[in-house]
């Protein structure tokens, strides 16, 4: 009797344990697994870089804000390996490091880092932001069908003619423009050729100067006599990203108005800017590209977008300092006038 009772008890314990284990399996299958048994959610690793150590692109914070709006939490859902770099060589090194570390996504701000990322990997998805003509510069096959592992936002549309036209409206006395180009920038020669045509159509004379460093810029501005040029424009995106603050300072010392492509330059002392809202561009990149790629969409399936929502920002204080009177017809066109 005692033996039979022990056998029955053993069987009961076995059945109870088996049911308990089965119960855990059922709970797990239904998504009711206790938190200590839950699989760890994936934390995405995103390599982010930019060339231009005198500033951080506002679109970087815009991208972070866009991800936050979508419910992503930095540190929990993703990690950003952010690099603000001094030149093309540093961008190449960073891109190669991202590739070796096999990050889940690369976000490249502007031309220099986009080129470096493309050279570093053909597998890791790349989102570029603020690039100049991505088709002409070989980043994608077409805007509608990017192919490969790159896509994103073409941030600086070809505005050479429009900018010169606006500059002449803002500054009716404009006759001679200093135009700065970086010979190492693949975009510069094409942009300069277009600028020559646009200037001729507007009866403007161009003083062309090639520069690659801060020392070059200082030499150019030191060589200018009073009244020799009436304004400054840039034919090279590299100069915009690398030496924005330097150019504004040097031009201000010579009382020469500067035309720019972003609001932040106007806040620093440029006379005016015409271009996209940079912070908003970062938000768009987060919602239309970064989020979708993290969820499995291939870059080749996401068409490149043109950033065609443009703003005209004018610094009235700088105009007064330069002794310029901005025509009312121009002020009425402005998105914002900084007083």
C-alpha positions in Angstrom: 0.0 0.0 0.0 2.7 2.4 1.0 4.6 1.6 -2.3 1.4 2.2 -4.4 0.8 5.5 -2.6 4.4 6.7 -3.3 4.1 5.8 -7.0 0.8 7.7 -7.3 2.4 10.7 -5.5 5.4 10.6 -7.8 3.1 10.6 -10.9 1.1 13.5 -9.5 4.2 15.5 -9.0 5.5 14.7 -12.5 2.1 15.7 -14.1 2.1 18.9 -12.1 5.6 19.8 -13.1 4.9 19.0 -16.8 1.7 21.1 -16.7 3.7 24.0 -15.2 6.3 23.8 -17.9 3.6 23.5 -20.6 2.0 26.5 -19.0 5.1 28.6 -19.3 5.3 27.5 -23.0 1.7 28.5 -23.6 2.2 31.8 -21.8 5.3 32.5 -23.9 3.5 31.6 -27.1 0.7 34.0 -26.2 3.1 36.8 -25.4 2.5 36.6 -21.7 6.0 35.6 -20.7 7.0 37.3 -17.4 9.3 40.3 -18.0 12.4 38.4 -16.8 12.0 35.9 -19.6 11.2 38.5 -22.3 13.7 38.6 -25.2 15.8 41.8 -25.3 14.4 44.3 -27.9 16.9 45.2 -30.6 18.8 48.4 -30.0 19.8 49.9 -33.3 23.3 51.2 -33.9 23.3 54.3 -36.1 26.5 55.9 -37.4 26.0 59.7 -38.0 28.6 62.0 -39.3 29.2 65.5 -40.8 32.2 67.6 -41.9 32.4 71.1 -40.5 33.6 71.5 -37.0 32.5 75.1 -36.6 28.9 74.0 -36.4 26.5 71.1 -35.9 23.8 70.9 -38.6 20.4 71.8 -37.1 19.0 68.9 -39.1 20.8 66.5 -36.7 18.6 67.7 -33.8 15.7 67.7 -36.2 16.3 64.0 -36.9 16.5 63.2 -33.2 13.3 65.1 -32.6 11.6 63.3 -35.5 12.6 59.9 -34.0 11.3 60.9 -30.6 8.0 61.9 -32.1 7.7 58.5 -33.6 8.2 56.9 -30.1 11.9 56.0 -30.4 13.9 56.6 -27.2 17.6 57.2 -27.5 19.6 54.8 -25.4 16.7 52.3 -25.3 15.8 51.8 -28.9 18.9 53.2 -30.7 22.4 54.5 -30.1 24.0 57.3 -32.1 27.7 57.2 -32.9 27.9 60.9 -33.8 31.1 62.4 -35.4 31.6 66.0 -36.3 34.7 66.0 -38.5 37.4 68.3 -39.8 37.8 67.2 -43.4 37.3 64.6 -46.1 40.1 62.3 -44.8 38.4 62.2 -41.4 35.1 61.4 -43.1 36.7 58.5 -45.0 38.1 57.1 -41.8 34.8 57.4 -39.9 32.9 55.7 -42.8 35.3 52.8 -42.8 35.0 52.4 -39.1 31.2 52.4 -39.3 31.5 49.7 -42.0 33.9 47.6 -39.9 31.6 47.9 -36.8 28.7 46.9 -39.0 26.3 49.5 -37.7 22.7 49.1 -38.7 22.4 52.4 -40.5 24.6 55.3 -41.6 23.3 58.9 -41.7 25.5 61.2 -43.8 25.0 65.0 -43.6 26.0 66.8 -46.8 28.3 65.8 -49.7 31.6 64.9 -48.1 30.2 62.3 -45.7 27.8 60.9 -48.3 30.7 60.3 -50.7 32.7 58.6 -48.0 29.8 56.4 -46.9 29.2 55.2 -50.5 32.8 54.3 -50.9 33.0 52.5 -47.5 30.0 50.0 -47.9 27.6 48.7 -50.4 25.6 46.7 -47.8 24.8 49.0 -44.9 21.8 51.3 -45.6 22.8 54.9 -45.9 20.5 57.9 -45.6 22.0 61.2 -46.9 20.8 64.6 -46.0 21.5 68.0 -47.7 23.5 66.6 -50.7 23.9 68.5 -53.9 22.4 66.8 -57.0 22.8 63.1 -55.9 22.3 61.8 -59.5 24.9 64.1 -61.1 27.3 63.3 -58.2 27.0 59.5 -58.6 25.3 58.8 -55.3 22.1 57.3 -56.8 21.0 56.1 -60.3 17.9 58.3 -60.3 15.7 60.1 -57.8 12.7 57.8 -58.4 14.8 54.6 -58.3 17.9 55.1 -56.3 19.1 51.5 -56.5 22.0 50.4 -54.3 22.1 51.1 -50.6 21.7 55.0 -50.6 18.7 57.2 -50.5 17.7 60.4 -48.7 17.1 64.1 -49.3 18.7 66.3 -51.9 19.0 69.3 -49.7 20.6 72.1 -51.8 18.7 72.5 -55.1 20.4 74.4 -57.9 19.7 78.0 -56.9 22.6 79.8 -58.6 20.5 81.9 -60.9 17.7 82.6 -58.3 20.3 83.6 -55.7 22.0 86.1 -58.0 18.6 87.5 -59.0 17.6 87.8 -55.3 21.0 89.3 -54.4 20.5 92.0 -57.0 17.0 92.8 -55.7 18.2 92.9 -52.1 21.3 95.0 -53.0 20.4 97.1 -56.1 23.9 98.5 -56.2 25.3 95.0 -56.8 27.8 95.0 -59.7 30.7 92.7 -58.8 30.6 89.5 -56.9 33.4 87.6 -55.2 32.7 83.9 -55.8 34.7 81.3 -53.8 35.3 77.7 -54.9 37.2 74.8 -53.4 39.2 73.0 -56.1 39.0 69.7 -54.2 35.2 69.8 -54.3 33.8 67.7 -57.1 30.7 69.9 -57.3 32.5 73.2 -57.6 33.5 73.3 -61.3 29.9 72.6 -62.4 28.4 75.1 -60.0 30.9 77.7 -61.1 30.1 77.2 -64.8 26.4 77.7 -64.1 27.2 80.8 -62.0 29.1 82.3 -64.9 26.1 81.9 -67.2 23.7 83.3 -64.6 26.0 86.3 -63.8 26.2 87.2 -67.5 22.4 87.2 -67.8 22.2 89.6 -64.9 25.1 91.8 -66.1 27.1 90.9 -63.0 30.9 90.6 -63.0 32.5 87.7 -61.1 35.8 87.8 -59.3 36.6 84.1 -59.1 38.9 82.7 -56.4 40.0 79.2 -55.6 40.5 78.4 -51.9 41.0 75.2 -49.8 41.9 76.4 -46.3 41.3 79.2 -43.8 44.6 80.7 -44.7 43.6 80.9 -48.4 40.4 82.7 -47.3 42.3 85.1 -45.2 44.7 85.9 -48.1 41.7 86.5 -50.5 40.0 88.9 -48.1 43.2 90.7 -47.1 43.9 91.4 -50.8 40.5 93.1 -51.4 40.5 96.9 -51.5 37.5 98.9 -50.2 34.6 98.7 -52.7 36.3 96.2 -54.9 33.4 93.8 -54.6 29.8 94.3 -53.6 29.0 90.8 -52.3 30.2 87.3 -51.6 28.7 84.0 -52.9 30.0 80.4 -52.7 30.2 77.9 -55.6 31.4 75.1 -53.3 29.3 73.2 -50.8 32.6 72.2 -49.1 33.2 75.8 -48.2 29.7 76.1 -46.8 30.2 73.2 -44.4 33.9 73.8 -43.5 34.3 77.6 -43.3 30.9 79.2 -42.9 31.7 81.2 -39.7 35.2 82.2 -41.0 33.7 83.6 -44.3 31.1 85.6 -42.5 33.7 87.0 -40.1 36.2 88.0 -42.8 33.4 89.5 -45.0 32.0 91.5 -42.1 35.4 92.9 -41.4 35.5 94.2 -44.9 31.9 95.3 -44.8 30.9 93.0 -47.7 27.4 91.4 -47.7 27.3 87.6 -47.8 24.6 85.5 -49.5 24.1 82.1 -47.8 21.9 79.0 -48.0 20.7 78.6 -44.4 19.1 80.7 -41.7 21.9 79.9 -39.2 24.3 81.9 -41.3 22.0 84.9 -41.3 21.9 84.7 -37.5 25.7 84.8 -37.4 25.9 87.9 -39.7 25.2 87.0 -43.3 22.9 89.5 -45.0 20.4 86.9 -46.3 19.8 83.3 -47.1 17.7 81.3 -49.5 17.3 77.6 -48.9 15.4 74.9 -47.0 14.4 74.8 -43.4 17.3 72.7 -42.1 15.7 71.5 -38.8 12.6 70.4 -40.6 14.7 68.5 -43.1 16.0 66.4 -40.3 12.5 65.7 -39.1 11.5 64.5 -42.6 14.6 62.3 -42.8 13.7 60.6 -39.5 10.1 59.9 -40.5 10.4 59.1 -44.2 13.7 57.3 -44.2 15.4 56.3 -40.9 12.2 54.9 -39.4 11.2 52.9 -42.5 14.7 51.5 -43.0 15.0 50.4 -39.4 11.7 48.6 -39.9 13.0 46.7 -42.9 12.4 48.8 -46.0 15.4 48.8 -48.4 16.9 52.2 -49.4 16.4 51.2 -53.1 12.6 51.3 -52.5 12.6 54.8 -51.0 12.8 57.5 -53.7 15.1 60.5 -53.1 13.2 63.6 -52.2 14.0 67.2 -53.3 13.8 69.7 -50.5 11.8 72.3 -52.4 10.2 74.1 -49.4 12.5 77.2 -49.4 12.8 80.2 -47.1 14.1 83.7 -47.6 15.6 85.1 -44.4 17.0 88.6 -44.2 19.0 90.3 -41.5 17.8 93.9 -41.3 20.4 94.7 -38.6 23.3 93.7 -40.9 21.7 95.7 -43.7 21.7 98.8 -41.6 25.3 98.2 -40.5 26.3 98.0 -44.2 24.3 101.1 -45.1 21.9 99.2 -47.3 18.2 99.7 -47.6 16.3 96.6 -48.4 13.5 97.3 -50.9 10.0 96.8 -49.6 9.2 94.5 -52.5 11.9 92.1 -51.2 10.9 92.4 -47.6 7.4 91.3 -48.6 8.8 88.1 -50.1 10.8 87.3 -47.0 9.8 84.3 -44.8 11.4 86.2 -41.9 13.2 89.4 -41.3 15.7 89.4 -38.4 15.8 92.8 -36.7 
